[in-house]
């Protein structure tokens, strides 16, 4: 028998638990071994999205779930199942001989689906954010060999916008080091055209996209993933020439750069809105040692999403780190303050807050004004079916899409979360190729405050009970939100493996009792 001399012993098969994982190094290359019965698979040990150590993830339903952001991969092949990773795991040759696990540190050649011969179709994607990148990757991954055109007003390739509120304002990550969602050469290597332009009209009936003076693009199928436009700030005096430059939004990299520059010159920030982005920015600015005041309506942050008990937990965390939280209040007006150049913001009860600059996090409106021949909802979103189809040849993803959520309960929702947008885009890309959805979408997102990551699995518009496991006060817990004995959503902190298992389990109806078993598993 001829032995491949580049393979080396990595472990004894008996060292690997069945349905278990082990991280090893082969010639300095970190590799993850996964045992299934007497078979062993070998993959890149770190998630291709953000480098999470995959051995800390969860194995369930024949899948490996990343511990950090729940990117999901098929154990047998390494293929991508769920984002935010957009590429499959790198595979390494591995075999078992005489009880030894042998691994080669040279990866196997990548495998892609066979392209359709002489495909003359044009697929257009409007919006080069998370969903746009996911759609491009999914189309080529599935073997589409036709023309792909990616259109966006920003000049750069898609990047990870989630870090803009989490790590950039604190100075932990420079704006110019925000990571791309795909390798720099991905679009050239995969023959994807990128056009920097504002789309003036997308005519759904004519299947035509107008981009100003440039020639129109005629498409066979198009995906709209344009996200949201920040809502207008209803603050008297905010448009004044000496005030407007000191009000910051945070939707893109240029906004983040301006926020960092402003924060470097100020001492006190006022954050309007206790949204996820607003409180993430508040946390990040406190890391810069700025004074931070948050003004927002409502009783406690995130009460609508998580309930009052968890909302108070977030508020206590922020207050413990020096954030002054003013809930139940609206900012009414802003004017120049003292001789030192401070701004004076008047609240609806007559109180005033002095600050150096304002960060507005008051929500977005779906960016759909350019769509022609499409019915829009009152909030400017568009309804889509299970394949993300708006009408013949046109699909939508992300903030603009109101979709039928099947798991854990059936209802039409619009969810403004980054990973959901990518899930939408992969479903749409497959539908453009005639591939139907295989299983229900389970929403997931994460939020980051003062070094702690909170994960949200599922989607709860209403629930009748909350069950806890762990210790919320020490930020090691899972809260299960249930309705009529079924799990509808879960919130976790420092329980990454269990939340990964819940993501997979929620593809089917899950009782609170069974969810509690998962939440309490080691």
N, C-alpha and C positions, 0 to 999 in steps of 0.2 A: 504493500500500500504506500503510495507516495504521500509524504507529509508536506504541507505548505510551511516552509521554513520561516516565513514572516509571522506566523502565528505563535503566540506565547501563552503559557499557562497564566490564567487570571484568577482562578479560584477552583476549589473542589465543588462538585455539584452538591455535595452534602452541606457545603457552607451556605447554600442559598435555600431559603425557605420556599416551599411551593407557593406560587402566587405572591412571591416576595421580590425585593429589589436590593441590589448592592452596587455601590459606586466603587469603581476601580480605576487605575491608571495603566495604560499600555503605551510604553515609550513616551510618557509625558502627556498623553491624550486622555482626558477624563471620559470614561465610558460607563454607561449604566447597563447593568445586567438585570434582566427580568426572567425569572423562571416560571414556566407554565408546564406542570408535570415534569417530564424528563427533557423537555425542550427549553432552550435558553435563547433569548433575543438580546442583541447588543445595540445600543443607540447612544447618540450624543447625550452626555449626562446633564447638560444645562438646557433650559428651555430656549428655543430660538427667538422668543419674544423679548424677554428681559433678563435672561440668564439665571432664572431660578433653579436651585438644585432639585432635580426631578425626583431623586430618591426620597424626598420629604413629601411627595405628593401621594395621591390615592390611586389604588388599582381597583377598578370595579367595572362590571359589564364588559370585560375584555378590553378596557381602556385605561390609559394612564392620564390622570388629571393633574396638571401643574399646581403646586401649592400656592403660588402667589396670585395668579390672575385667571386660573382655571382653563388655560389652553388645554385641549384634550386631543390625545393621539391614540390610534389603534395599536394595541400591543403587538399584534401579529405582523404588522407591516411598517409601523411608524408613521402611517399616513395621518394627516391632519383631519380631525373630526370637528373641533370647535376652536374659534379664535380666543384670545387675541393673537396668538402665533398665526402667521400666514403661510408658513412653510412647514413641510414635514420634518420629522426627526432624521438626522443622518444615521444611516445604518452601517454597522460594522460586521465583517464576517465572523462567525462564531460557530463552534461545534463542541460536542462533548465526546471525549475519548478516554476510556478506562476510568471514568469518574472525574476526569479533569475537564475544566472549562477552558477552551483555547480561544483566544481572541486575536484578531489582526487589527492593528492601529490604523491601517489604510482603509478608508471608508469604501463601501460598495458604490458603484455608479448609481446616480439618481435615476429613478424611474418615473416617467410621466405617461399619461394616457396617449394612445396613438391619435394624432390629429386627423380630422376629417379632410380627405383629399380635396384639393381645389376648392376650398371654401371661400366664396366670394362675398359673404355677408359682412356688414359693418355693424359693430356694437359700440355704442357711445355711452360713456359714463360721465355724468355731470357732477363734479364735486370730488376733489382729490384728498378727502380726509380719510378717516378710518374705514368707512364703508367703501369708498372708491378704491382704496388700496386692496381691500379684501376681495372685491369683485374682480379686479385685474388678475390677482393671483389665482382665484378660483377658476376663472375661465381658462387660463393657460394650463392649470393643473388638470382640468377635465379634458384637455385635448383640443380646445377650440383653436383653429389655425387661421381664422379670418382676421379682419382688421379690427383693432381695438383703439378707440380714441378716448383719451382722458382729458377732460376740460376743467380748469379751475382758474379762479382769478389770481391766486397766489402763484409765484414763479417757481416754488420749490416742490420737490417730490413729497409724498405724504410722510408726516412725522407723528410722533407719539404726543398728542395734545394733552393727555392726562397729566403729564409732568408739569404742565404750565402753571397749574394752581398748587400742586403738591410740593415740588422741589425747586422750581425756578425762583419764586419770590423770596425764598429764604436764603438764596445764594448757594445752596447745595449743588445745584446744577446750572452752569452758565447757559444762557439762551442758545448760543451757537453750538452747544453740545447736546441739544435735544435730539434723541435718537430717531433715525428714520424707521418707518414701518417695514421697509423692504430694503435689500442691499442696493447700494448706489447704482449698480449696473443692471438692476433688474429690468427696468423698462426698455433699455436699449437691447439687452440680451433677448428679451421676449417680444421684441418688435411692437412695443406699445407706444403709440403716438401721444405726446403730451402737448397740450395747447394751453397757453396762458391767455385767458380772455374772459370777459363777462358775457354770459349767455343772455341775449336780449329777449329771445322768444324760443320756446320749444313748442312746436305745433304737433300735438299728439295725433291729429287726424292725418296730416300730411307726412308724419314721421320725419320732421325737419327741425334742425337746430340752427338758429341764426346767432352769429357772434359778431355783431357790428358790421364793419366793412369787409370782413373776411368772407370767403365763400361759405355758403351754408353747408351743413353736414346732413346728408340724408342717411338715415339709419334703418336697419332691419329690426333692431331692438335697442332700447336705451334704458339706463338706470339713472334715476335722479337721486342724488345723495348730497344735497346742498346744506343740510343742517339748519341752524336757526340764526336769526338776526336778533341781536340784543334789543330788548324792549326799550322804548323811549323812557328816559328818566323823568318822572313827573315831580320835579323839584324846582320850585320857583327860584329864579336867579341863576340856574345852572348853565344857561347859554351865554352869560356875560363873558366878554373877552378876557377879563382878568380871573375868571373862575373856571371856565370850560377846560383849559389845559391841565387843570389839577383834579379832574374827574377821570378815573381810569376804568376801562372795561377789560375783560380778559377772555378773548375768543381765539386769538391766534398768536403766533410767535412775535409779531411786531407789537401787539398789545403787551405781551409779557416783557419785552425789552423796555418799553416806555414805563411800565409799572416798576421795574427794577431801578431804572434811572430816577424816577420820582421818589421811591423809597429811600434811595441813598442820600437824598437831600432833606428828608423829613424826619420827624420824631413821633408824630401821632397820626395814625390812619383811622378813618371812619369807614367801616364796611356797611353798606346798605344791603340788607337781605341776608338771612341766616340760611342760605341755600348750601348745598354741598360745596360748590365752588367758593361761595363767600366765606364759609368757615374754614375751608382748606387754606384760603389766602390769609385769613386771620391767624391761623396756626403758623403759617410760613413767615408772616411778617413779625410775629412774636419771636421767632427764632433769630431774627435780625435785631432783636432787642428794641423794636419799636413799640410804643404804646398803641393799643388797638381797642377801639370801641365798635361793637356790633349793634346796629339798630334794625329791628325787624318786627313785623306784626306777628300775632300768634302768641301762644303761651310759652312754649319751649321749642327749640330747634327740632326739626324732623318729626314733629308729632304726627303729621299726616302720614308719613311713610312708616314710622316705627312705633308710634304710640307714646304717651306721656312719660312712662317710666324710663324708656331708653332715651327719650328726648332730654330728660333731666340729667341723665348720665353724660351726654355730650356737653350740656351746658356746664355741669360741674367740672368736667375736664378742662374746658376752656377757661373757666374762672380760676381754677387752680393754677393755671399757667399765666394768669395776669390779664386775660381778656375781660374787658368790661362789657357785659351783655345787657342790652336794653330791649327786652322783649315787650310786645304789646304796644309798640310805638311806631309811628310813621315819621319820616323826615319831610317837612313841608317846604322849607326855604333855605337857601344858602346865600351868604353875603360876605364881603370882606370883613375880617375881624379886627384884631388889635394892630398896633403899629409894627409888630414883628412879622406881619404878613399872614397870620393864621386866618383860616376860614371859620365863620360862625354859622352853624347849622341849627335851625330852629325845628323842634319836634312838634307833633300835633298837640301836646299838652302844654306848650309854651316853654318847656325847658330848652336850653341851648347846649350844643356840644362844640367845643373849639378843636380844630384839627388842622393838619398841614395839607392833607389831600384826602380824596374820597375814592373808594373802590365800590363800584356799583355791580351788584349781583342780583338783579331783579328779574331774571328769566329771559327767555327768547321767544320769538315768533317764527314758525316754520317759513323757510325761504322758498316760496313757491309762486311768487308774483309773475314770474316769467312763463309759467305754464299756460298754454292755450288749448282749449278743447278738453279740459279736465275739470270735474266738479271738485270744489274744495269745501271743507268743513268750515264752521264759523271761526275756528282758530287758525285757519289757512292750511291745516294738514290735509292729506289725501288718504282715502280709504284704500286698502289693498286686500287681496285675498290671501290664501295660505301660501301661495307662491310669490307673494309680494307684488303681484300684478295690479296695476291701476286700471289699465285698459289694454287693448290689443297692442303688443309691441312695447309697452311702457311699464316700467317697474319703479318702485320707490323703496328707500331704505333710510333708517335712522330717525332723526328728530321729526321729519316731515310725514312719516308713515303712521297711520292709525291701523293697527292690525289685530287680528283675532288671536288672542292668547289662548292656547289650548290647555297648557299645563301651568299650574295645578287646577285652575278653574277656567271655564270658557267665557271670555268677555273681550270686547274690543277696547284696546288701550293704545296710548301713545307714550313711549318710554324714551326719555332723553338720556340714554346712557351709551357710552362709547362701544362696549363689547356687544350690546344688543344691535347697534348699527352694523357691526361686522357680521353678526349672525344673519341679519336681514340680507346683507349683500351676498353672502355665500348662497343663501336660498334663492335669491333672484338670479344670480349668475347661472346656477344649475337649471333654473326654470327657463332661462333664455336658450338653453341647450336642450330643452325638452326633458330634463331630469326632475321628477317630482320630489318634494320634501320627503325625507325618510322617517322623521320622528319629530315630536313636538319640540319647540324652542323653549328653553328654560332661561329666563333672564338672570343676569348676575352682574353686580358691579362692586367696586371697592372704593372706600374713601379713607383719607389719611390725615390724622390729627395728632400732633405732638409725638411722633414716632410710633403711633399705633395705627394699625390697619384694621378697618372694620369692613366685613364682607356682607353683602346682601344677596340672598338666593331666593329666586321666585319673584312674585309681585303681589302685594296685598293691597287692595283698595278698601277692604273691610275685613275684620276678623272679630271673633267673639271670645278668644282667650289667648294668653301668652304664657308659655312655660319656659322656665330657665333651667339650664344645667351649667355648672361651673360657678364662678364668682364674679358678677358684673363689676363690683367695686374695685377688683384688682385687674379688670380688663382681660379676663380669661373666661370666656363664656360663649354659649350659644343660646339665643332666645328664639323659640319656636312660636310662630304666629299661626293660629289655627282657626278654622271655622267649621262647625258641625263635626268636630273630631278629625278633620283632615288638615294637613299642613298646607298653608298657602304661601308662606315665606319664612325665611330664617335670617337672623342677624348674628354674626359671629365675630369674635375678636380672639386672636391667638389660638384658633382652632382650624387651621388651614386644611388639614387632611379630612376632617369631618365635614367641612363645608363642601369640599370637592366631592365627597360621597353623596351629600345631599343634592348637589347639582344633577348628578346622574339619576339618583333615585326619584327625583321630582318629574322625570319624563313620564311617569305613570302616577295615578292617584296614590297618595302616601298618607297613612294614618298618623296621627300625632304620636301614638304609642310606638310605631315603627320608626318614626323620625327621632324620637327620644333615644331609642336603642343606638341609632347611628351617631347621634350627637354625643352619647356617652361612651362610644367605642374608643379603644386605645389607638 
